[in-house]
Amino acid sequence: MTKFLTSLILCVCTLFIHGADARADVLIDGDFELTGAQAGWLYGTAPNNANQDAAAPGIDVPIEGNETLRITGNFLGGATTSFSEAYQEIAIDGTDFSVGDEISLQGLLAHQSSSVLSGGNEAYFELAFVLGPFLSGSVQSAFLTPESRRDEYLFFETAKTTIPENATIVRASIKYKQTGNSTGVAWAENVKLVNFTTAVPEPGSLSLLFLGMTGLAAKRRKRIR
């Protein structure tokens, strides 16, 4: 009996460990297939240069659907550094997010040989929190730079970040930094805002638990006979 209970506990533990990889995504249209108000994304500076577009030509990697996010700079001239962004804001109201939850923003970024980033241009993911009237606590992913591999999507992810006390909103951004008139276009795809704290077991994990328990029970019955 003791061995049976021990095995059962191990199955349950395995379930929860596996379930920790089941990450609920709460972003709207993270694969950029929707348009207009349905899309969920808002655009900061230079909205005409940060828009949904056809799948990036020359990037021969499977993506979800036929659309990606095309984002580029403002071309303000001189030595001016400017930022473009697409972003979503989600309330920290105890539904999808609560204070103390551990989250990260992740997805794919790319540039092409035909429109490679140049100069000091960079693209990246950023998480930040609204604390009262202020935007605070930002954390960035690694940067897509002119030196990054071209013509393929690369995976980027911000560090896991704990939602701080008094935060009311989490802001998930895809950003493009442009220095002067440096050229280039970045493409984003399959972007997810992940809450590791509220992750739940996948259906497959529940099936594994059921099968494991069934097998253990059958083995125990066989031994009793």
N, C-alpha and C positions, 0 to 999 in steps of 0.2 A: 504494500500500500504506500509506504514511504517513497519507494522508487517511482511509483506512478505519479504521486503528487509532485515530486521533484521534476519529473519530465514535463508535467503539465505546466509548471511554473516557468520552465525554460522555454516552452512554446509561446507562452504569453509574453515573456520578455522579448523573444525574437520578434513577435508581432509588433510590439511598440518600437523596437529599434528600427524595423523595416518601415513602420508607419511614419517615423520621423522624416523619411525621405519623401513622403506624400505632401507636397507643398501647395497650399491653396493660393491661387493667383486671383487678385481682386481688380486688376486693371481692366478697363473697358477697351476692347479692340487693340490688344497688344500685338496682333499680327497685321494691323492696318488695312483691314478689308472693308471697313465701313466708311461712310462719308457724311459730311454735314454734322448736325447736332448729335447723331447717333454715335459718331466716332469716339467721343469722350475726351479727345486730346484738345488742348488749348495751345495757342502759339504765342510766344513772346515777341521779341523784336524781329522785324523782317518776316511777317507772316507769309509774304509771297515767295520767300525762299525756303520756307519750312513747310512742306506739304506732302500729302500722300501722292504717290506716283506709281507708274508701272514697275514691275519687278526690275531690279537693276540689271541692265544688259551687261553681259560679260562676266557675271558672277554665277558660275555654274554649280550652285549648291541648292539642294531642295529646300524650299521654304513653305510656309503655310499660305496657301492661296496664291493670288497673282499680284498683290500690291505690297509695297514696302514704303517706309518713310524716307523721303529725300530731304536732307537738311544741309544748308550751306550758309555762307556768311553774309554780312551786310554791305561790304564793299564801301566803307566810309572814307577810304583814302588815307594817305599819309602813314603815320606810325600808330594810328589809333587801333586799339584792341577792342573788339566788340564780340557780343555773344548772341546767338540765336538759340531758341529752345522750343521743344514741344513738351508739354507737361500735363499731369493730372494731379488733382488734390483730393484726398480722401479723408473724411472726418475720423478722428480718433474718438469714437463714441461707445466703445465696448462691443460693437457688432463685428466688424472686420478687424479692427485694431483697438488695442487697449494700452494704456501706459504700462511699460515694462515688457511688452512684446518685443521679440527679436526679429528684425526684418532685413531684407536686402533687395536691391534692384538688379536685375540681370537680363541679358539678352545678347543679340548679335549685332555687330557693327562691321561695316566694310567700306573700302574705297576701291576704285577701279583704275587700271592703267590709263584709261581714257580721260579720267577726271581725278587724278591722284591728289591727295592733300599736299600742299606745298607750304614753304616758309614755316611759320610757327602755328599753323592751323592744327586743331585737335578736335576730336569728337569723343564724348564720354557720357556715362550715366551718373546722375547725382540724386541723392536723397537729402531732404532737409525737412525741418519741422517748424510749424508756426507756433510760437510761444508768445501769447498776447498779441501785440501789433507787429511783432518782429519775426523774420525768417531766420532760423538759427540752426546750428548743429549739422551743417552740411557735411556729407561724406561722398567722395567720388570713387568711381571705378578706375581701373587703369585707363590709359588714353590710347585711342586710335590716332596715330601720328603719320607723318610722311614716310617714316621708316617701317611702318607696319606692312605685313604681307598684303599684296594686292589681289584683287579679283577673287576673293573668297571671304565668306563671313567668319568672323572671329568672335569667340565668346568672351564677354566682359561681365563682371559682377562687382558691385560695391561690397565692402566688408559688412559683415553682419553688425547691425546697429540696434541698440535698445532704445525704444521710444521713451523720451525723458518725461519727468514730472511736468505737469502744467502744459504739455503739448496738446493742441487742439486739432491740428491738421498735419498729415504727412504729405509732402510734395515730392512726386517722382518725376524727374526731368531727363530728357535726352538733350544734351547740349553740344553746341558747335562753337568753338572759339576761333575767331579769325583775327590775324594780325595784319593790319594795313589792307592791301589789296591782294594778299595771297589767295591763290585759287584752290579749287577742289570741292568735291561733293562727298558727303558721307551718307550711308544708307543704314537704316536700322530695321530690325525684324525680330519677331518672337520675343518681345519685351515683357517681362513678368515682375510683379512686385510680390515678393514671397514673405509670408508670415510663418516663421519656423515654430513659433510658440503654439499656434493653434492648428498646426498640421494634424490631420487625422489619418488613420490607417486607410490604405487603398482597398478597394473591394477584393483585389487579388490576395492581399494580406489576410483578410478575413477568411478567404477560402483555404489558404494555407493552414491557418489555425484550426479550422474545422477538420480538415483532412488529417492533420497531426493528432488532434484529440481522438478522432475516430480510430486511427491506427493504434494509438496507445491503449485505448479501451479494448480493442479487439485482441491485442497482444496480452493484455492482462487477463481477459476472459479465457484465452487459450491456456495460460499458465494455471489458472484455477482448476480447469478440467484435468 
